[in-house]
Amino acid sequence: MDNNQRSVHTWWKSRIAVRYLVITSILLISINLVAEIVLIRQNLKWQLEKLEKKAENEVQFLSTISGEAILKSNFSTLQTFMERTIHDSNFIYGAAIDRQGIPLTAQIDLENPTIAKELKIHNLKKNNTLNIINHLKEKENIYEVSSPIINNDEYLGEIRLGFSVNKITTELYQNAVKTLVISMTMSGVLVTVIIILFQRQVGVPLQKLTELATTLTKRKLDENNDTQGNDEIGIIQGSMHQMATQIQENLLDLQQQIVEREKTETALLEREEKYRYVVDNIAEVIFQTDATGKWIFLNAAWENMTGFTVEESLGKNFSDFIHPSERLQTLNKFQR
C-alpha cells in the first residue's frame, strides 16, 4: 500500500460520519435497486396479463368471422383482419387452421428479431408457416392463445395467435435502467451535498474537538483555538475549550505548588541535617522519653558516656540504666 492509499485509508477510518453516510447511501441504493427489480416483475406480470387478454379478444373476434369465411371459402376478409392483428408489434404470428390441420391463412412477422433468430438457428423454411408456428409455440418466451371456429355447433377448425414478451421485457428493463440511473444520480448528488454540509456543520467541529483533546493530553493549549457557531456542536466545543483552559490553569497552579513544596522540604531537610549534626557532636547527652519512661531518642554522646549503643538502648526504660540504690529517688523526680 503506497502513501496515497494509506492516507486515503487513514482519512476514511477517521471520518465516522462520512463512513456511515456512504454506507447508508449504498444501502439505500441497494434497496432502490431491489425495489426496481420487484416493480419490473410486477409490471411484467401485469403487461403479460393485459396482452393475454388482448390476444383472447382478438382470437374470439377472428374465430367469429372465420366460420362464415370457411363456409364460403372466402378468406380475403379473414386474411385482412389477420394482417391487421399481426401489425401489432406484440403479436408475432396468427393462423386459421381447418379441421384437417391445414392452414387456411397464416401470417408471420418475419422481421421480428425472435423469429429471425429461430429461423437462422434451426434453418427453418420461410414458406412452411405451420412448421414455424409449431416450433415457436414451444419457446418459453412465446405464448399462444387459440380458439375453436364453430358454426352452428359444427367444429370447422381453430384460430391460433402467438405473442412474445421479449419486447415488453426489453422496454421494461430499459425504462428501469433509465429510472435507476436517474435515481442513483440524484441520490449521489444528494448524498454528496449531505456529506459536504455534514462535514462543515459536524465534521469540522468534531475535528477541532479532537485536536483540542489531543493538545490537552499533551498539555499544550492553543489560545487561538476559537470556537464558532451557536449550535449544539459549537456550544460543546466552547465548553470543552473553557474546560481545557481551566484544566491548564489548574495544572500550572499544581506545578507551582509542587515546586514550592519541594523547596520547603529541601529547606526542612537542610535544617534537620544541621540540627542532627549539632546534636550528634555535642558532649552532653540529649534524650527524649515517652510517657512510660522509655527512650525514644538518644544522641551519640549517650554511647560515649555509658558504653551502651543507641540502638540497643532505644525502647528500654531509662530506669534500667540507673543504679538500684538511686533508682527510687530518680523515679520520684521523673514522676514530678
C-alpha positions in Angstrom: 0.0 0.0 0.0 1.6 3.3 -1.1 1.4 6.6 0.8 -1.6 7.9 -1.1 -3.6 4.7 -0.4 -2.5 4.7 3.2 -3.5 8.4 3.5 -7.0 7.7 2.0 -7.4 4.7 4.2 -6.5 6.7 7.3 -8.8 9.5 6.3 -11.7 7.0 5.7 -11.2 5.4 9.1 -11.0 8.7 10.9 -14.3 10.0 9.4 -17.0 8.2 11.2 -19.8 10.4 9.9 -18.7 10.2 6.3 -18.2 6.5 6.5 -21.7 5.8 7.8 -23.3 8.2 5.4 -21.7 6.4 2.5 -22.7 3.0 3.9 -26.3 4.3 4.3 -26.3 5.6 0.8 -25.1 2.3 -0.6 -27.8 0.6 1.4 -30.5 3.0 0.1 -29.3 2.5 -3.5 -29.4 -1.3 -3.0 -32.9 -1.1 -1.6 -33.9 1.1 -4.5 -32.4 -1.5 -6.9 -34.3 -4.4 -5.3 -37.5 -2.4 -5.3 -37.0 -1.6 -9.0 -36.5 -5.3 -9.8 -39.7 -6.2 -7.9 -41.5 -3.4 -9.7 -40.3 -4.8 -13.1 -41.6 -8.2 -12.2 -44.9 -6.8 -11.2 -45.2 -4.7 -14.3 -44.1 -7.7 -16.5 -46.8 -9.8 -14.9 -49.4 -7.1 -15.4 -48.4 -6.4 -19.0 -48.5 -10.2 -19.7 -52.0 -10.5 -18.3 -53.0 -7.4 -20.3 -51.5 -8.8 -23.5 -53.0 -12.2 -23.0 -56.5 -10.6 -22.5 -56.0 -8.6 -25.7 -54.9 -11.8 -27.6 -58.0 -13.6 -26.3 -60.3 -10.8 -27.6 -58.5 -10.9 -31.0 -58.8 -14.6 -31.2 -62.5 -14.5 -30.3 -63.1 -11.9 -33.0 -61.2 -13.8 -35.7 -62.9 -17.1 -34.8 -66.3 -15.3 -35.1 -65.7 -14.1 -38.7 -63.8 -17.3 -39.7 -66.8 -19.6 -39.7 -68.7 -17.8 -42.5 -65.4 -17.3 -44.4 -64.7 -21.1 -44.3 -68.2 -22.0 -45.4 -68.0 -19.5 -48.3 -64.3 -20.3 -49.0 -63.7 -16.6 -48.9 -60.6 -16.0 -46.9 -59.7 -12.5 -48.1 -61.5 -10.7 -45.2 -60.1 -13.2 -42.7 -56.6 -12.6 -44.1 -57.1 -8.8 -43.9 -58.0 -8.9 -40.3 -55.2 -11.4 -39.6 -52.7 -9.0 -41.2 -54.1 -6.1 -39.2 -53.6 -8.2 -36.0 -50.0 -9.1 -36.8 -49.2 -5.5 -37.4 -49.4 -5.1 -33.7 -45.8 -5.4 -32.6 -46.6 -7.7 -29.7 -48.1 -10.4 -31.9 -45.7 -12.4 -34.0 -47.9 -14.9 -35.8 -51.5 -15.8 -36.5 -53.2 -18.6 -38.3 -56.6 -20.0 -39.2 -56.4 -23.8 -39.5 -59.2 -26.1 -40.7 -60.3 -29.3 -39.1 -57.7 -31.3 -41.1 -54.9 -29.1 -39.7 -54.3 -27.3 -43.0 -53.6 -23.6 -42.6 -56.3 -21.6 -44.4 -54.4 -18.3 -43.9 -51.3 -17.6 -41.8 -49.3 -14.5 -41.1 -45.8 -14.5 -39.5 -43.8 -11.4 -38.6 -40.6 -12.5 -40.3 -38.9 -9.2 -39.3 -39.4 -9.9 -35.6 -35.9 -10.5 -34.0 -37.1 -13.6 -32.2 -38.4 -15.2 -35.3 -35.4 -14.2 -37.4 -33.1 -15.7 -34.8 -35.1 -19.0 -34.7 -35.2 -19.3 -38.5 -31.4 -18.8 -38.7 -30.5 -21.2 -35.8 -32.9 -24.0 -36.8 -32.7 -23.5 -40.6 -36.5 -23.2 -40.9 -38.0 -22.6 -44.3 -40.0 -19.4 -44.5 -42.7 -20.8 -46.7 -43.5 -23.6 -44.2 -45.6 -21.3 -41.9 -47.3 -24.1 -39.9 -43.9 -25.7 -39.1 -42.6 -22.3 -38.0 -45.7 -21.7 -35.8 -45.4 -25.1 -34.2 -41.7 -24.5 -33.5 -42.3 -21.1 -32.0 -45.1 -22.4 -29.8 -42.6 -24.5 -27.8 -40.5 -21.5 -26.8 -40.8 -20.4 -23.2 -40.9 -16.7 -24.0 -43.6 -17.1 -26.6 -47.3 -17.6 -25.7 -50.1 -18.8 -27.8 -53.9 -18.3 -27.5 -56.3 -20.4 -29.5 -60.0 -20.5 -30.1 -62.1 -23.1 -32.0 -64.0 -22.0 -35.1 -67.7 -23.1 -34.5 -70.6 -22.5 -36.9 -74.0 -24.0 -36.0 -72.3 -26.2 -33.4 -70.0 -27.6 -36.1 -66.3 -27.6 -35.5 -64.6 -26.1 -38.5 -61.0 -25.5 -37.2 -59.2 -23.1 -34.9 -57.6 -19.7 -34.7 -54.1 -19.6 -33.2 -52.4 -16.3 -32.2 -48.9 -16.1 -30.8 -47.3 -13.2 -29.0 -43.9 -12.6 -27.4 -43.0 -10.8 -24.2 -39.4 -10.0 -25.3 -40.3 -6.5 -26.5 -42.3 -5.8 -23.3 -39.4 -7.2 -21.1 -36.8 -5.2 -23.0 -38.9 -1.9 -22.7 -39.5 -2.5 -19.0 -35.8 -3.1 -18.3 -34.7 -0.2 -20.4 -37.1 2.1 -18.5 -36.0 0.6 -15.3 -32.3 1.2 -16.1 -33.1 4.8 -17.0 -35.1 5.3 -13.8 -32.4 3.6 -11.8 -29.6 5.8 -13.4 -31.6 8.9 -12.7 -32.4 7.8 -9.2 -28.7 6.9 -8.5 -27.5 10.1 -9.9 -30.0 12.1 -7.8 -29.1 10.0 -4.8 -25.4 10.5 -5.4 -25.8 14.3 -5.7 -28.0 14.4 -2.6 -25.5 12.3 -0.6 -22.6 14.5 -1.8 -24.5 17.6 -0.7 -25.4 16.0 2.6 -21.8 14.9 3.2 -20.4 18.4 2.4 -23.0 20.0 4.7 -22.4 17.4 7.4 -18.7 17.8 7.1 -19.0 21.6 7.5 -21.5 21.5 10.3 -20.4 18.5 12.2 -17.2 17.0 10.8 -15.0 20.1 11.1 -16.2 21.0 14.7 -15.6 17.4 15.7 -12.2 17.5 14.2 -11.5 20.7 16.2 -12.7 18.9 19.4 -10.4 16.0 18.6 -7.5 18.4 18.1 -8.4 20.2 21.3 -8.4 16.9 23.3 -5.1 15.9 21.7 -3.5 19.2 22.7 -4.9 18.8 26.2 -3.3 15.4 26.6 0.0 17.0 25.5 -0.6 19.8 28.0 -0.4 22.3 25.2 -3.4 24.5 24.7 -3.6 26.8 21.6 -5.1 30.0 22.7 -6.1 30.8 19.2 -8.4 27.7 19.1 -11.5 29.9 19.0 -15.0 28.3 18.8 -17.5 29.2 16.1 -21.2 28.6 15.8 -24.1 28.8 18.2 -25.5 25.3 17.6 -25.0 22.2 19.8 -21.6 21.4 18.4 -20.4 25.0 18.9 -21.7 25.0 22.5 -19.9 21.7 23.2 -16.8 23.0 21.6 -16.9 26.2 23.6 -17.4 24.3 26.8 -14.6 21.9 26.0 -12.3 24.9 25.3 -13.3 26.5 28.6 -12.8 23.3 30.5 -9.4 22.8 28.8 -8.4 26.3 29.7 -9.4 25.7 33.4 -7.6 22.4 33.5 -4.5 24.1 32.0 -4.6 26.8 34.7 -5.1 24.2 37.4 -2.1 22.2 36.1 0.0 25.4 36.2 -1.1 26.1 39.8 -0.4 22.5 40.8 3.0 22.6 39.3 3.7 25.8 41.2 2.6 24.3 44.4 4.8 21.2 43.8 7.8 23.5 43.2 7.1 25.4 46.4 6.6 22.2 48.4 9.9 20.8 47.1 11.6 24.0 48.1 10.1 23.8 51.6 11.0 20.1 52.0 14.6 20.9 50.9 14.8 23.6 53.4 13.5 21.4 56.2 15.9 18.6 55.3 18.8 21.1 55.4 17.7 22.4 58.9 17.3 18.8 60.1 20.7 17.9 58.9 22.2 20.9 60.7 20.2 20.1 63.9 21.3 16.4 63.8 24.9 17.5 63.2 24.8 19.7 66.4 23.0 17.0 68.4 25.4 14.2 67.4 28.5 16.2 68.1 27.6 17.8 71.4 29.3 16.3 74.5 26.1 16.4 76.6 23.5 13.6 76.4 20.3 14.7 74.7 17.4 12.3 75.2 13.7 12.0 74.9 11.3 9.5 76.5 7.7 8.7 76.2 5.1 8.9 79.0 6.2 5.5 80.4 9.9 6.5 80.6 11.2 4.5 77.5 13.9 6.1 75.4 12.6 7.3 72.1 15.7 9.4 71.2 19.4 9.4 72.2 22.3 11.2 70.7 25.8 9.9 70.1 27.0 11.3 73.4 25.0 8.5 75.2 27.2 5.8 73.8 30.4 7.7 74.7 29.2 8.3 78.2 27.6 5.0 79.1 29.1 2.5 76.7 25.6 1.3 75.6 24.8 1.7 71.9 21.9 3.9 70.9 20.3 1.0 69.0 20.2 -1.4 72.0 19.0 1.4 74.3 16.1 2.7 72.4 12.8 1.3 73.5 14.1 0.4 77.0 13.1 2.2 80.2 15.5 4.8 81.4 15.3 3.2 84.9 17.1 0.1 83.6 20.3 2.2 83.3 20.2 3.7 86.9 22.0 2.1 89.8 19.5 0.3 92.1 20.4 2.4 95.0 19.4 5.6 93.1 16.5 4.2 91.1 13.7 5.1 93.6 14.9 8.6 94.0 15.2 9.1 90.3 11.8 7.7 89.6 10.2 10.1 92.1 11.9 13.0 90.3 10.7 11.7 86.9 7.1 11.4 88.1 7.1 15.0 89.3 
